[in-house]
Amino acid sequence: GWGRGVGWFLTSIAISLKYMDNSLKEYKTIRETFKSVAISAMEYQHQDGLFKWSLLAHKGPVDTSASAMILYAMALGINLGIIDPCYRGAVKKGYNAFEPYIKDGKVTQAMGDCRGFAMYPQFEYGPYPWSNAFFLLLDSEIRNWGEYKS
């Protein structure tokens, strides 16, 4: 249930599918795996539109890096025609929830770097590349919807 782990997984599959030859026999299996995991992850989206550091956590701080990664993968999946467009509203809700976490052009509230296997810094949050970069990728996918308003 590690949010950023799910984000890395979904992002890597979505980007792979974007460039994969869809006539390969493995394509359909990979596509369906991505779709299943992505939709399952969205069940853990909190009311504010973001995700916690652990998808199973009900309390505690949000993790903008996990949120940006999962939402980017969802938006890319929608744009690739893998995920049903009905998820746009949930993705946009998450995207809009980043506003209070953007300070001086950086996305704050990303959990710090892991210290090793299953060693997560529970109280170390800040502006890290893994939130900034994925938020920008999310922004680029949402702009493809033609509904973007700055």
C-alpha positions as CSV (number, residue, x, y, z in Angstrom):
1,G,0.0,0.0,0.0
2,W,3.0,2.4,-0.2
3,G,1.5,5.3,-2.2
4,R,4.7,6.3,-4.0
5,G,5.4,2.6,-4.8
6,V,2.0,2.3,-6.4
7,G,2.7,5.6,-8.2
8,W,6.0,4.4,-9.6
9,F,4.4,1.1,-10.7
10,L,1.5,2.8,-12.5
11,T,3.6,5.4,-14.1
12,S,6.1,3.0,-15.5
13,I,3.4,0.8,-17.0
14,A,1.5,3.8,-18.4
15,I,4.6,5.2,-20.1
16,S,5.5,1.7,-21.4
17,L,2.0,1.3,-22.9
18,K,2.3,4.7,-24.6
19,Y,5.3,3.4,-26.6
20,M,4.5,-0.3,-26.8
21,D,3.4,-1.9,-30.0
22,N,-0.2,-2.8,-29.3
23,S,0.0,-5.8,-31.6
24,L,2.3,-7.6,-29.2
25,K,0.6,-10.5,-27.4
26,E,1.6,-9.1,-24.0
27,Y,0.1,-5.7,-24.6
28,K,-3.4,-6.7,-23.7
29,T,-2.3,-8.3,-20.4
30,I,-0.2,-5.4,-19.4
31,R,-2.9,-2.9,-20.4
32,E,-5.5,-4.8,-18.3
33,T,-3.1,-5.0,-15.3
34,F,-2.5,-1.3,-15.5
35,K,-6.3,-0.5,-15.7
36,S,-7.1,-2.8,-12.8
37,V,-4.4,-1.5,-10.5
38,A,-5.1,2.2,-11.4
39,I,-8.8,1.9,-10.8
40,S,-8.2,0.1,-7.5
41,A,-5.8,2.8,-6.4
42,M,-8.4,5.5,-7.0
43,E,-10.6,3.8,-4.3
44,Y,-8.1,5.2,-1.8
45,Q,-8.3,8.8,-3.0
46,H,-9.3,10.9,0.0
47,Q,-12.1,13.4,0.0
48,D,-9.7,16.3,-0.6
49,G,-8.6,14.5,-3.8
50,L,-5.1,13.5,-2.7
51,F,-3.5,10.3,-1.3
52,K,-1.7,9.5,2.0
53,W,1.8,8.1,2.1
54,S,0.2,4.7,2.5
55,L,-2.9,4.2,0.5
56,L,-4.4,2.3,3.5
57,A,-3.8,5.2,5.9
58,H,-7.0,7.0,7.0
59,K,-5.2,9.6,9.1
60,G,-1.9,11.5,8.8
61,P,-0.5,13.9,6.2
62,V,-1.0,13.7,2.5
63,D,1.9,12.8,0.3
64,T,2.0,15.0,-2.8
65,S,4.5,12.8,-4.5
66,A,2.3,9.7,-4.3
67,S,-0.7,11.8,-5.3
68,A,1.0,13.3,-8.3
69,M,2.3,10.0,-9.5
70,I,-1.0,8.2,-9.2
71,L,-3.0,11.0,-10.7
72,Y,-0.5,11.5,-13.6
73,A,-0.7,7.7,-14.4
74,M,-4.5,8.0,-14.4
75,A,-4.6,11.1,-16.6
76,L,-2.1,9.4,-19.0
77,G,-4.3,6.3,-19.0
78,I,-7.3,8.4,-19.8
79,N,-5.5,10.1,-22.7
80,L,-4.3,6.7,-24.0
81,G,-7.8,5.4,-24.1
82,I,-7.1,2.8,-21.4
83,I,-9.0,4.4,-18.5
84,D,-12.6,5.5,-18.9
85,P,-12.9,9.3,-19.1
86,C,-15.4,9.2,-16.3
87,Y,-12.4,9.4,-14.0
88,R,-11.5,12.8,-15.2
89,G,-13.5,14.4,-12.4
90,A,-11.5,12.5,-9.7
91,V,-8.2,13.4,-11.4
92,K,-9.1,17.1,-11.7
93,K,-10.2,17.1,-8.1
94,G,-6.8,15.8,-7.0
95,Y,-5.1,18.2,-9.4
96,N,-6.9,21.2,-7.8
97,A,-6.1,20.0,-4.3
98,F,-2.4,20.7,-4.9
99,E,-3.0,24.5,-4.8
100,P,-2.3,25.0,-1.1
101,Y,0.9,22.8,-1.4
102,I,2.5,24.9,-4.1
103,K,4.9,27.5,-2.6
104,D,7.5,29.5,-4.5
105,G,7.0,27.3,-7.6
106,K,7.6,24.1,-5.7
107,V,5.2,21.4,-4.7
108,T,5.6,20.9,-0.9
109,Q,4.4,18.0,1.3
110,A,6.2,15.2,-0.5
111,M,7.4,12.4,1.8
112,G,11.2,12.3,2.0
113,D,13.4,9.7,0.4
114,C,13.2,6.1,1.7
115,R,16.1,5.0,3.9
116,G,15.9,1.4,2.8
117,F,13.5,-1.5,2.4
118,A,10.2,-0.6,4.2
119,M,12.0,2.4,6.0
120,Y,9.8,5.4,5.3
121,P,10.5,8.8,6.9
122,Q,7.1,9.5,8.5
123,F,7.8,13.0,9.6
124,E,10.0,14.3,6.8
125,Y,8.0,16.1,4.1
126,G,9.1,18.9,1.8
127,P,9.6,20.0,-1.8
128,Y,11.3,17.1,-3.6
129,P,11.8,16.4,-7.3
130,W,9.5,13.4,-7.2
131,S,6.5,15.7,-6.4
132,N,7.5,18.6,-8.6
133,A,8.2,16.5,-11.7
134,F,5.1,14.4,-11.5
135,F,2.9,17.4,-10.8
136,L,4.2,19.0,-14.1
137,L,3.5,15.7,-15.9
138,L,0.0,15.7,-14.5
139,D,-0.5,19.2,-15.6
140,S,0.6,18.4,-19.1
141,E,-1.9,15.5,-19.4
142,I,-4.8,17.6,-18.1
143,R,-4.0,20.3,-20.6
144,N,-4.6,17.7,-23.3
145,W,-8.3,17.6,-22.2
146,G,-8.9,21.1,-23.6
147,E,-10.7,22.1,-20.4
148,Y,-7.7,23.5,-18.6
149,K,-8.1,26.9,-17.0
150,S,-5.1,28.6,-15.5
